[in-house]
Structures are given as structure tokens and as C-alpha cells.
Amino acid sequence: MVILSEWLAAQLDKESAEPAYRQLLQLMQQAILAGRLAPGTKLPSSRTLAGDLGVARNTVLHVYDQLSAEGYVISTTGSGTYVADTRPDSVAVSTPTPAAAPADEDDDANGASPRGDMSMRGQRLIDEAGVSARQWGAFMPGVPDVAEFPARTWSRLQARLWKSANHGLLTYAPGGGYRPLRRALSDYLRVARSVRCTPDQIIITTGIHQSIDLAVRLLADVGDRAWVEEPCYWGARSVLQSSGLKLAPIPVDDEGLNPREQDLRDPPRIALVTPSHQYPLGMVMSLARRRTLLEYARQHKVWIIEDDYDSEFRYGSRPLASLQGLDESDRVIYVGSLGKLLFPGLRIGYMVVPERLAATFRTGVAELYREGQLMQQAVLAEFIMDGYLTSHVRRMRTLYGERRQLLIDAVTRHFGDALPVMGDEAGLHFVLGLPDHTDDRAVAAAAYDAGVIVRPLAAYYSVSQDRKGLLTGYACVPHEEIAPAFATLAQVIEEHAFASPKKLRRAG
């Protein structure tokens, strides 16, 4: 015991801000785990150890009590305190059989080994991740201008709700979410997006990712096929792949999703589409294609997930009606988010499901995610019902339209018609086309280093890239910053896309 006391005394730092009790507890835990104190070793009495260390006896008593509570020691009345045997079960750590032996080190190093830290689907998710370290600035696509959000109005509504001290808003959300918000959203969606729904059909989620995840978990099994547009949003693709679905990329053309004959011969369980504003290319699915897809889904029991992510922002024409509004067979799951309309950090989205599935989805979202944020949902309900959402969207549509035109003008000044602008009729971004020989990933990386954020179109293809370009956002860029920021981007493009660094301009 003298050796233990001497070791503890040498380790104990009485000048430290860390209390002696916590230091002593951690030291004794380390000694037991490291084998310095073997199983069955009798510890000195609390009085003896306290005297050797020069600490209060109560300090040692508290340490012994905590060690006993955590299973490090066993105390017996009249006998003393002994180190417990906490060594791992020899059966649990026995030598693996040859069949379970580790793979070659090289396999583990390159991530191919199923015995590595990551699962195979986890490693694929990380390898193909599209998330950016920066989420704001020129020309980040898909991000609204949060500086223009009416924060004072939101704060006033929130303060009023907190003042009422409704304790029901501080607990878990009921299945489906806050009912007044669901009612407000159903009214809004019927008018703004021609969605046919009742409040009971709306499920509140944290956004489009969670909506897709919930739909896949409830409607598909591991190994089922899923159609995705080619190209498509990388985030949605990641959700589907991580759920164990087999993805079938379906090409798009000027009329939207264009399945080939071989695609039609093997119906999927899920079809994920962006019919009102294809992401990322921007085309609109024609009425003929919409009706064909809906009929195909009816005949083959395909679930269509309609991702309607930013259709409120159209320039020069009214927003197009939803695909769900045409669905007579209840095969469409409509998903949307308030993030692009208000601010991304809100993390409130919604899905509209067929009536026969509403109870199932309410149970599913509550069982899997234990939703909360009722106070935020209540504020949002007031924000919508008082008309603030409609007026904010109207104002931002004008603002974003102006910024879109400023950016298009900047493209024209630098490149004339040498680089096409695609998908600019709606949304918060357009695709700036690049020459076919250009490595758009390299351009995006170089632009990032120069302080400008764009996304390479290559990141949205899963099979073969037939167009080169950059997703270029304008919504979160103040008017006066668009021209200088694009001048920086233009220089990067010229260095990578053209043999000569000389700028291409229109004559005169």
C-alpha cells in the first residue's frame, strides 16, 4: 500500500484547478485499468490513504464510493475495499478463426476492406459527398439571402408565443407535426402550387433529406430499384444509396425525365423527380411526360417522390403547377422545404402523402425521429397565416430576378455568347456551360481557392457526363458584389477553358 500511496502522491497536483477528488478518482481508475492494481488487491483504509496523501478523509470516502458505484472496486463491511476483476472475458477476445482473419493491409488502406472502420455504403457516402465547407457567398447555388429575412417580424411572433407559456410547445411534436402549421401549409400549397391536400395529409419534417428518407424507409426495401434523374441532386442520391436502394440513372432532355425502353421494362419501386425545375439543369417536365409518368406509375405500382424545392421563384412567368395536382391514382409523395423560401437554418420541411398513408407516415416520423421544434413550427404557422410568407416570397422573387439579370449581364460582358446560360428561368441558380474539353471540377476547385464558390456539373452525374458546366448561384450575392466576383470567376474560367488567357468579348 505504501507503493500505491507514493505513486498517487507523486501524481496528485495540489496546485491544479482540478479538484483533488476528481484527480484521485481518475488516477485510481487508470491504475486499475492499466493493471497497476491487480484484481483482488486490498486498498488502504480511507483514513490511512487520506493521511498519506494529505487530503481530507471525506475526499477519499467519496472516491471509494464512486469507484464502487462504477464497478472498479468491491467493498465488504468489516473486511475492506478490494479491486474488482474487470478484465475482458477471454472468450470474447479469443483469436479470430481463419475465415474471420483481417484482410490485407493494402485493402484496409484503400477503404476496400469490409472490416475497416467504415461500412461499404458509409465509405461510398463519404467518397461521393457533395457538401461544401462553405455555405455562403458568391456564387453558392441554392442558398437564399438570409440577410433579407424579416427577422424582426419573426422575433415579434416568437416573443408573443413564448409569453403565452404554452407548455405543449415545449414537448415532442405529435405525429405529423403542429396541426395549425399543417393547416396553414395545406392552404398555401393549394393556392401556390396546385397541390391537392388536407392538413391530415401533411407531415412536417426537418427538410427534403428527411422527407425522402422517411418515404424510402416506409415504401421500399433494401435492394429495390429507384429511378433518379441523370444528372440529379447529389444529396437526394446519397439518401437513396444509403438506404440500400439500387439506383437507375434516367437521362433527361428538354422535356424532363426521358426513360429508355430498357428502363421501362424494369419498373422501379421509387422514382425521384424534380418536374417543375429539374435539378440541376433547370428544364420543366412537359405535360405529356408528366401524364406518361403518372400512368406508368399507376400500372406498375411505382411511388413517385416529387421534389419541389424552389418552384416559387420563376422569372417572367407564373410558377408551374405541381405533378401531384395531376395525380389521380395517389402514387405521388410531394416533398418541399421552407429553407429556400425563408432561411436554411430553419430546418422545417414537409411532405404531402396520399390519404391512405397519412396515419402510417405520422407514426413513422414519430417512431424514427422523435420530432420536436414545436415552438418554431408555431412561429412559422403564424408567419404563414398572417400573410408574411406570401409577401416575403413576392419581394424575394423580384430581388433574385434582379440579381439573376446582373449575373447574366456579367457573363455576357466577359464571354459574349461563347458560354451558354442554362436553366435560368427559375430558382436560385443557373448552369454556366463550359467547352466540352474543360474539366469543370478543376475549374470549381480553382475558383474556390480564389474565393468564389461554384459547383461542377460533373458532381451531379453518376454514370457519364454529357455536359460541362458550373452551377452558379446569385440569390445570396448583393447586387454590388456580383460584377467583381464574376470577374474573378471569369479569370479562372479563361485559364482553364481556353487556350489563350485573352478574354472573349463581343465586338465593340
KAQUI-V915435 format. One record per backbone hydrogen bond with DSSP energy under -1.0 kcal/mol. NH is the residue of the N-H (numbers start at 1). CO is the residue of the C=O. If there is no record, write none. Layout:
BEGIN
nh:NH co:CO
nh:NH co:CO
END
This chain:
BEGIN
nh:5 co:1
nh:6 co:2
nh:7 co:3
nh:8 co:4
nh:9 co:5
nh:10 co:6
nh:11 co:7
nh:12 co:8
nh:16 co:13
nh:23 co:19
nh:24 co:20
nh:25 co:21
nh:26 co:22
nh:27 co:23
nh:28 co:24
nh:29 co:25
nh:30 co:26
nh:31 co:27
nh:32 co:28
nh:33 co:29
nh:34 co:30
nh:36 co:31
nh:37 co:31
nh:40 co:83
nh:41 co:38
nh:43 co:81
nh:49 co:45
nh:50 co:46
nh:51 co:47
nh:52 co:48
nh:53 co:49
nh:54 co:50
nh:55 co:50
nh:60 co:56
nh:61 co:57
nh:62 co:58
nh:63 co:59
nh:64 co:60
nh:65 co:61
nh:66 co:62
nh:67 co:63
nh:68 co:64
nh:69 co:65
nh:70 co:66
nh:71 co:68
nh:72 co:67
nh:74 co:82
nh:76 co:80
nh:79 co:76
nh:80 co:76
nh:82 co:74
nh:83 co:41
nh:84 co:72
nh:86 co:84
nh:93 co:89
nh:94 co:91
nh:100 co:97
nh:101 co:98
nh:108 co:104
nh:109 co:105
nh:110 co:106
nh:112 co:107
nh:113 co:107
nh:116 co:113
nh:123 co:119
nh:124 co:120
nh:125 co:121
nh:126 co:122
nh:127 co:123
nh:128 co:124
nh:129 co:126
nh:140 co:137
nh:146 co:144
nh:148 co:145
nh:149 co:146
nh:151 co:149
nh:154 co:150
nh:155 co:151
nh:156 co:152
nh:157 co:153
nh:158 co:154
nh:159 co:155
nh:160 co:156
nh:161 co:157
nh:162 co:158
nh:163 co:159
nh:164 co:160
nh:165 co:162
nh:167 co:165
nh:169 co:166
nh:170 co:167
nh:173 co:371
nh:177 co:174
nh:182 co:178
nh:183 co:179
nh:184 co:180
nh:185 co:181
nh:186 co:182
nh:187 co:183
nh:188 co:184
nh:189 co:185
nh:190 co:186
nh:191 co:187
nh:192 co:188
nh:193 co:189
nh:195 co:189
nh:201 co:198
nh:202 co:199
nh:203 co:351
nh:204 co:176
nh:205 co:349
nh:211 co:207
nh:212 co:208
nh:213 co:209
nh:214 co:210
nh:215 co:211
nh:216 co:212
nh:217 co:213
nh:218 co:214
nh:219 co:215
nh:220 co:216
nh:223 co:244
nh:224 co:221
nh:226 co:246
nh:227 co:270
nh:228 co:248
nh:230 co:250
nh:232 co:460
nh:237 co:233
nh:238 co:234
nh:239 co:235
nh:240 co:236
nh:241 co:237
nh:242 co:238
nh:244 co:241
nh:245 co:240
nh:246 co:224
nh:248 co:226
nh:250 co:228
nh:252 co:230
nh:253 co:256
nh:256 co:253
nh:258 co:251
nh:264 co:260
nh:265 co:261
nh:266 co:263
nh:269 co:225
nh:270 co:225
nh:271 co:303
nh:272 co:227
nh:273 co:305
nh:278 co:283
nh:282 co:278
nh:285 co:275
nh:286 co:255
nh:290 co:286
nh:291 co:287
nh:292 co:288
nh:293 co:289
nh:294 co:290
nh:295 co:291
nh:296 co:292
nh:297 co:293
nh:298 co:294
nh:299 co:295
nh:300 co:296
nh:302 co:297
nh:303 co:269
nh:304 co:331
nh:305 co:271
nh:306 co:333
nh:307 co:273
nh:308 co:335
nh:313 co:310
nh:314 co:312
nh:315 co:425
nh:322 co:193
nh:326 co:323
nh:327 co:324
nh:333 co:304
nh:334 co:352
nh:335 co:306
nh:336 co:350
nh:338 co:348
nh:342 co:338
nh:346 co:343
nh:347 co:344
nh:349 co:205
nh:350 co:336
nh:351 co:203
nh:352 co:334
nh:353 co:201
nh:357 co:354
nh:358 co:355
nh:361 co:357
nh:362 co:358
nh:363 co:359
nh:364 co:360
nh:365 co:361
nh:366 co:362
nh:367 co:363
nh:368 co:364
nh:369 co:365
nh:370 co:366
nh:377 co:373
nh:378 co:374
nh:379 co:375
nh:380 co:376
nh:381 co:377
nh:382 co:378
nh:383 co:379
nh:384 co:380
nh:385 co:381
nh:386 co:382
nh:387 co:384
nh:388 co:383
nh:389 co:383
nh:391 co:387
nh:392 co:388
nh:393 co:389
nh:394 co:390
nh:395 co:391
nh:396 co:392
nh:397 co:393
nh:398 co:394
nh:399 co:395
nh:400 co:396
nh:401 co:397
nh:402 co:398
nh:403 co:399
nh:404 co:400
nh:405 co:401
nh:406 co:402
nh:407 co:403
nh:408 co:404
nh:409 co:405
nh:410 co:406
nh:411 co:407
nh:412 co:408
nh:413 co:409
nh:414 co:410
nh:415 co:411
nh:416 co:412
nh:418 co:415
nh:422 co:431
nh:427 co:313
nh:430 co:472
nh:431 co:422
nh:432 co:470
nh:433 co:420
nh:434 co:468
nh:438 co:435
nh:440 co:438
nh:443 co:439
nh:444 co:440
nh:445 co:441
nh:446 co:442
nh:447 co:443
nh:448 co:444
nh:449 co:445
nh:450 co:446
nh:451 co:448
nh:452 co:447
nh:453 co:138
nh:455 co:471
nh:457 co:469
nh:459 co:456
nh:460 co:457
nh:461 co:458
nh:470 co:432
nh:471 co:455
nh:472 co:430
nh:473 co:139
nh:474 co:428
nh:477 co:474
nh:481 co:478
nh:482 co:479
nh:485 co:481
nh:486 co:482
nh:487 co:483
nh:488 co:484
nh:489 co:485
nh:490 co:486
nh:491 co:487
nh:492 co:488
nh:493 co:489
nh:494 co:490
nh:495 co:491
nh:496 co:492
nh:497 co:493
nh:498 co:494
END
